[in-house]
Amino acid sequence: MTPTAKVLLVDPDTALTGALAELFTALGEFTSIAVPNAAEAERIMATDGAIDMVLMATPLPETAPGQACAMIRGKGFKGPLILLRNQNSGPSPAPDGATDQISKPFRFTVLLARMRAQWRSHEQSDEAVVTIGPYAFQPAKRLLSANGKEDIKLTDKEAAIVRYLYRARGSAVARETLLEEVWGYNSGVTTHTLETHIYRLRQKIEPVEGEVTLLLTDQGGYSLVEENP
């Protein structure tokens, strides 16, 4: 199973957003939610804390590019924001807040390559912060933070496990998949190694000592709950 990043598509062109959504679904690498304008994007950004990336048309009806970008960033969004430029708008520098831009019409393979590059760069940056249960997780710093609690520092392998399970969006990830993704192919690494790391990870991150409510054993593998336990 390929982990996914959740993309907010902001574009009044429903034919385009529908086609992109179908391609993302077939690819299995991204999921998406589509809205037609900046007002709807603002509503989603205010209520859905799981948005990882934004693809936004420019210009949008009744909204200047800089204004739309400022609105997205004003909601605390730190992820990649890629502008889909109207072919008639002419070349111009990307407004503050945008991390990349691509002109319409574009090849899906080109857009996909830019999205992957932006996502890889973001995951490795100090700006990356995602919500996991009661925690704010900073993958680059291997740090979990929660209000009123001491910060939790993870090891490299623990952080890699959490990051991979988070991107699975609540779905179970098989033990063999985690071994391959976190440790790589290594005949000397067994499921016992993974189980030991999971045990230690639970001791660190489970909100209630002795209870398993966040990092679950699920269908022969493991999953992270998507909501606060």
C-alpha positions as CSV (number, residue, x, y, z in Angstrom):
1,M,0.0,0.0,0.0
2,T,1.3,3.5,-0.9
3,P,0.8,6.2,1.7
4,T,-1.1,9.2,0.5
5,A,-1.0,13.0,0.9
6,K,-4.3,14.9,0.9
7,V,-4.6,17.6,-1.7
8,L,-7.0,20.5,-1.7
9,L,-8.0,21.4,-5.3
10,V,-9.2,25.0,-5.7
11,D,-10.5,25.6,-9.2
12,P,-13.9,26.5,-10.7
13,D,-13.1,24.2,-13.6
14,T,-14.9,21.1,-12.4
15,A,-13.9,19.1,-15.4
16,L,-10.3,19.6,-14.5
17,T,-10.6,18.9,-10.8
18,G,-12.8,15.8,-11.6
19,A,-10.1,14.5,-14.0
20,L,-7.3,15.1,-11.5
21,A,-9.3,13.4,-8.7
22,E,-9.8,10.3,-10.9
23,L,-6.1,10.2,-11.8
24,F,-5.0,10.7,-8.1
25,T,-7.4,7.8,-7.1
26,A,-6.0,5.5,-9.8
27,L,-2.5,6.4,-8.8
28,G,-3.1,5.8,-5.1
29,E,-0.4,8.4,-4.1
30,F,-2.7,11.3,-3.4
31,T,-6.3,11.8,-2.3
32,S,-8.1,15.1,-3.0
33,I,-11.0,17.3,-2.2
34,A,-12.2,19.9,-4.7
35,V,-13.8,23.4,-4.1
36,P,-14.6,26.0,-6.7
37,N,-13.4,29.3,-5.1
38,A,-11.4,30.9,-2.3
39,A,-14.4,31.2,0.1
40,E,-14.9,27.4,0.0
41,A,-11.1,26.9,0.3
42,E,-11.1,29.1,3.4
43,R,-13.9,27.0,4.9
44,I,-12.1,23.7,4.3
45,M,-8.8,25.1,5.7
46,A,-10.6,26.2,8.8
47,T,-12.2,22.8,9.4
48,D,-9.9,20.1,7.9
49,G,-6.5,19.9,9.6
50,A,-5.4,17.0,7.4
51,I,-4.7,19.0,4.2
52,D,-1.1,18.3,3.1
53,M,-0.9,20.2,-0.2
54,V,-2.9,22.9,-2.1
55,L,-3.3,23.1,-5.9
56,M,-5.0,26.5,-6.6
57,A,-6.1,28.1,-9.9
58,T,-5.0,31.6,-10.5
59,P,-6.7,33.9,-11.0
60,L,-9.8,32.8,-9.0
61,P,-13.2,34.6,-9.4
62,E,-13.2,37.8,-7.4
63,T,-9.9,37.0,-5.7
64,A,-6.4,38.2,-6.5
65,P,-3.6,35.6,-6.5
66,G,-1.8,37.2,-3.6
67,Q,-5.0,37.5,-1.6
68,A,-5.8,33.8,-2.1
69,C,-2.3,32.7,-1.1
70,A,-2.4,35.0,2.0
71,M,-5.7,33.5,3.0
72,I,-4.4,29.9,2.8
73,R,-1.3,30.8,4.8
74,G,-3.3,32.8,7.2
75,K,-5.0,29.5,8.3
76,G,-1.7,28.2,9.4
77,F,-1.1,26.0,6.4
78,K,2.6,25.2,6.0
79,G,2.5,22.7,3.2
80,P,3.2,23.1,-0.6
81,L,1.0,25.5,-2.4
82,I,1.1,25.1,-6.2
83,L,-0.6,27.6,-8.5
84,L,-2.2,26.5,-11.7
85,R,-1.8,29.5,-13.9
86,N,-4.3,30.5,-16.6
87,Q,-2.5,30.3,-19.9
88,N,-3.8,33.8,-20.8
89,S,-2.5,35.5,-17.6
90,G,1.0,35.7,-18.9
91,P,4.3,35.0,-17.0
92,S,4.8,36.6,-13.7
93,P,6.6,35.9,-10.4
94,A,4.7,33.6,-8.0
95,P,3.0,35.7,-5.2
96,D,4.2,35.3,-1.7
97,G,3.0,32.1,-0.1
98,A,3.1,30.0,-3.3
99,T,5.9,27.4,-3.5
100,D,5.5,26.6,-7.2
101,Q,3.4,27.4,-10.3
102,I,2.6,25.6,-13.5
103,S,0.8,27.0,-16.6
104,K,-2.4,25.4,-18.0
105,P,-2.7,23.3,-20.1
106,F,-0.2,20.9,-18.5
107,R,0.7,17.3,-18.7
108,F,-0.4,15.2,-15.7
109,T,3.0,13.6,-15.6
110,V,4.6,17.1,-15.3
111,L,2.2,18.2,-12.6
112,L,2.8,14.9,-10.7
113,A,6.6,15.3,-10.8
114,R,6.3,18.9,-9.4
115,M,3.9,17.7,-6.7
116,R,6.2,14.9,-5.7
117,A,9.2,17.2,-5.6
118,Q,7.4,19.8,-3.5
119,W,6.1,17.1,-1.1
120,R,9.6,15.5,-0.6
121,S,11.0,19.0,0.1
122,H,8.3,19.8,2.5
123,E,8.6,16.6,4.5
124,Q,12.3,17.3,5.0
125,S,11.8,20.9,6.1
126,D,11.4,22.2,9.6
127,E,8.0,23.7,8.5
128,A,6.4,20.3,8.2
129,V,3.9,19.8,11.1
130,V,1.1,17.2,11.0
131,T,-1.6,16.3,13.6
132,I,-1.5,12.8,15.1
133,G,-4.0,12.2,17.8
134,P,-3.4,14.8,20.5
135,Y,0.1,15.7,19.1
136,A,1.7,18.1,16.6
137,F,4.3,16.0,14.9
138,Q,7.4,17.6,13.3
139,P,9.0,14.9,11.1
140,A,12.2,16.8,10.4
141,K,12.8,17.3,14.2
142,R,11.4,13.9,15.1
143,L,9.3,15.7,17.7
144,L,5.8,15.2,19.1
145,S,4.3,18.1,21.1
146,A,1.0,18.5,23.0
147,N,-0.4,21.3,25.1
148,G,0.5,20.8,28.8
149,K,2.8,17.9,28.1
150,E,6.6,17.6,27.7
151,D,7.8,17.3,24.2
152,I,8.5,13.7,23.0
153,K,11.7,13.1,21.1
154,L,11.6,10.0,18.8
155,T,14.5,8.0,17.3
156,D,15.0,8.0,13.5
157,K,13.2,4.7,13.2
158,E,10.4,5.6,15.4
159,A,9.8,8.9,13.5
160,A,9.9,7.0,10.2
161,I,7.3,4.5,11.5
162,V,5.0,7.4,12.7
163,R,5.5,9.3,9.4
164,Y,4.6,6.2,7.2
165,L,1.6,5.3,9.3
166,Y,0.3,8.8,9.3
167,R,0.4,8.9,5.5
168,A,-1.6,5.7,5.4
169,R,-4.5,7.8,6.7
170,G,-5.8,5.3,9.3
171,S,-5.4,2.3,7.0
172,A,-3.5,-0.8,8.3
173,V,0.1,-1.2,7.1
174,A,1.5,-4.7,7.0
175,R,4.5,-5.5,9.1
176,E,6.5,-6.5,6.0
177,T,5.7,-3.2,4.4
178,L,6.9,-1.2,7.4
179,L,10.1,-3.3,7.5
180,E,10.8,-2.6,3.9
181,E,10.0,1.1,4.0
182,V,11.7,1.9,7.3
183,W,14.7,-0.5,7.3
184,G,15.0,-1.3,3.6
185,Y,15.7,-4.7,2.3
186,N,17.8,-6.4,5.0
187,S,17.7,-10.1,5.7
188,G,19.0,-9.5,9.2
189,V,15.9,-7.4,10.2
190,T,12.9,-9.4,11.4
191,T,9.4,-8.6,12.5
192,H,10.6,-8.9,16.1
193,T,12.7,-5.8,15.5
194,L,9.6,-3.9,14.4
195,E,7.5,-5.2,17.3
196,T,10.2,-4.0,19.7
197,H,10.1,-0.5,18.2
198,I,6.3,-0.5,18.2
199,Y,6.3,-1.4,21.9
200,R,8.8,1.4,22.8
201,L,6.9,3.8,20.6
202,R,3.6,3.1,22.4
203,Q,5.3,3.7,25.7
204,K,6.2,7.2,24.5
205,I,3.1,8.3,22.7
206,E,0.0,6.6,24.1
207,P,-2.0,9.3,25.9
208,V,-2.9,6.9,28.7
209,E,-0.2,4.6,30.1
210,G,-1.1,1.0,29.6
211,E,-3.9,1.7,27.0
212,V,-3.5,1.3,23.3
213,T,-5.7,3.9,21.7
214,L,-3.4,5.7,19.2
215,L,-1.1,3.2,17.6
216,L,-3.2,0.1,16.9
217,T,-2.4,-3.5,15.9
218,D,-4.6,-3.9,12.9
219,Q,-5.1,-6.7,10.3
220,G,-1.7,-8.2,10.7
221,G,0.0,-4.8,10.8
222,Y,-0.4,-1.4,12.4
223,S,-2.4,1.8,12.0
224,L,-2.7,5.3,13.6
225,V,-6.0,6.6,14.6
226,E,-7.0,9.7,12.6
227,E,-8.8,11.6,15.3
228,N,-7.8,12.4,18.9
229,P,-8.4,9.4,21.1
